[in-house]
Amino acid sequence: DINSFARDINVSKVKRPCFFAICDIPLIVKIGYLIGDSTHTIRYLHYVRNKGKCVEIKGKDGVLEYSSEYIDKESNDLLVSISTSFRIKPESLNDKFLNMNRLSIETKNINVDSITKLNDLNSFCDFAIDTIRKKSQTANNIHLLLATSVALAIGQRLSNTMDRPTIVYQFENSNINNTRPWGILINSKKQTSDSIVIL
């Protein structure tokens, strides 16, 4: 259970735990949220395909470029897509997302190796969270889709006091029209043990 996993990390004497996950994105974000950003300095690992190995994301000489685009549809819900590994395209979205206000955050060069420097990871995640907070002030809920290797770091920055209730969905390119993407409610003061959401 991910609550026990996060609790074990938080009480651990390990000063800089490593993190490399191969599991569903909502679980990674939830683990990041439960760990938080103040207890540990996490060592993020990234699998570099052309080298066939994991390397630590570190260094301060990154020059990542990124941007955001907002579309107001006068909705009470905000759909946020974060794209760094591959682009989340509007035509790939479930119909239930289409009438929500939409915020797209993405790197200029989208590929699985777009974030390999720690300063890029931190600046991109800070930009993403700051932009989401600015655009969601009147939203009832945030619906978050991620196609990125920085899901844990995004989760670490989410707060149940500073952010609107946020549902993170398992997004795959096949999540179109008649499919039923599932998600996890990450941060809510009304959180219950049953926080899985199915569209």
N, C-alpha and C positions, 0 to 999 in steps of 0.2 A: 504494500500500500504506500502511495506516494507521500502521505502525511508522515508516516513513520520514517521513510527514507529521508525526507527533508529535515525532520527532527534529529535524526542520527547525525546528519552533516552539521547541523547547528550546534550540537553538544560535543562534537568531535574535537579532539586536540590537534587534528590536522590543520595547519595554518593556511595552506593553499591547495584545496582539493582540485583535482582535474575533472573536467566534465566533457564527455563525448557520448552523445546519445543516439541510438538508433531506435526510435519509437515514434508514436504519433505526436504531432506538434502540440495539441492541447495539453498533453501530459508534460511535455518539456516546459511549456510556459507556466503551468501550474507549479511544477517543481521550483522554477525560478522565483515565482511569487512567494512560495512558502519559505524559501531560503532567504530572500530579500537581498538588499545590496550593501548592508552595513556589517554583517557578521564576518564574512570571509572575503578574501580576494580570490575569486575563482580563476583557475587556469583553464581557458577555453581551448579545446582542441579542434582541429579542422582536418578532414581527410582530403588530401591533395590527390586528385585522380591520376594526373600524369606522372606522379612520383610513386603512387601506390602505397602511401603511408600517411599516418597522422602526424601533424606538427602543431606546436603550440602557437596560438595567435598572440604575437607579441611585437613590440617595436613601435616607434613613434614617428616613422618617416612615411606614413601613408598619406595619400592625396586623393581620397575618395570624393567623388562628386555625387550629389543626390538632390532630389527635388520633391515637391508635393503638388498635387492638383486637387481642388475641392469642387464638387458639384452639389449645389443646393437644390433639393427636390421638395423642400418644405415638409420634411418628415421629422418625426420625433426620435427616429433611430438613425444612427450613424454607422455605415459600413466602411471599415478601414481595411485596405489591402496594403501589405508591405511586401515588396518584391525586390530581392537581391539575387536570388538563385535563378528564378525564371519569372517571367511577367504574368501576373494574374490579369487575364483579359475579361472585359465585360461580358463577352459572349459565352464565357465558360461558367458564369455564375448561375446559381439556382434562382428560379423565378422569384422566390420570396425576398431576395436581396434587391431586386431591380428598382423598387420605389423608395429605397432609403437614400438619405443624403450619402454622398460617396467621397471618401478621402483616399487618394492613392499616394503612397510614399514609395519611392524607388531609387535605386542607384542608377547613375548614368549608364554604366556598363553592367548589364545584368548577366551573371553567370555564376556557377557554383563556387568559383574561386574569387569572387569580387571583394570579399572582406578577409584579408589575411594579416592586417596590422591592428594592434590593440587600440591605437588612437582612432583609427577608422571605425572600429566596432563601437567604441564609446561615443564618438561624435555622432555617428549615424543613429544609434539608439536614443541618445539624448534629444536629437532633432525630431525623431519619430514621436517620442512621448510628449515633448513640448507641443508639437503640432497637433497631436490628437487632443491634448487638453484644451488648446485654444479653440478647436473646431467642435468640441463636444459639450460645451458649457450648457447648452439648452437641450441636449439629447437625454432621452430616458435610458437608453442602453447603447453600448458600443458592440458592434459585431465585427470581430477581427479575423482576417484571413492572412496567413503568412506563407510566403514561399521564400524562406530565408534560413541561413545557418545561424542566425543570432537570436533564436526564439528564447533561449534561456535568459539572455541578457535583457530582452524586452520584458519577460516575466518578472525579473528582479526589480524592474523600475515601476511596476504597477502597484497602485496603492488603493486600499478601500476607503481612504479619506479624501484623496486628491483626484481620483478617477471615477467616472460613471461606472455602473455595473458592466462588466466586460465579459462577453462570451467569445471564446477562441474556438474556431471550427477546424476540423480536419479537412483541409482543402486539398483536392487532387483535381487534375484537369478533367477528370470524368464527372465532377460534381455539377452536372448540368441538368436543367429542367426537371426531369422526373426522378432524379436521385434524391436521397435524403441525407445531406451532410449532418454529422453530429458534432457537438461541441461541448465545452465545459465552461460553466460560469466560474470565472477566476476570482473575482473580488466583489463581495457584496456583504453588507452588514447583516443581511437576512440569509446568509449562506446556510445551507442545510447539507446533510451528508449526501442527499440526492441532488447533485448539481449538474447532471448530464442533460444536455438539450439536444433534441432531434427536431429538425425543421419539418 
